């Protein structure tokens, strides 16, 4: 698929109500992706090189408990609808 075809599809199906939103510009998602890749592959590993690992066990347990309660509520509402 050539760049011209992708550009045509992009411009054809773009909603005119969101033309001036920042994420509709083609360079914005590419910039976000490149920043993410830099942080994951280079920036954060070098920042954490001389640091100990975080202890997230209690935070993850609290998060899982919140999700459990939320999902029980959703199942209850859906089954009694």
Secondary structure, DSSP 8 states (H G I E B T S, - for coil): --HHHHHHHHHHH--GGGTTSGGGSHHHHHHHHHHHHHIIIIIHHHHSTTS-----HHHHHHHHHHHHHHHHHHHHHHHT-
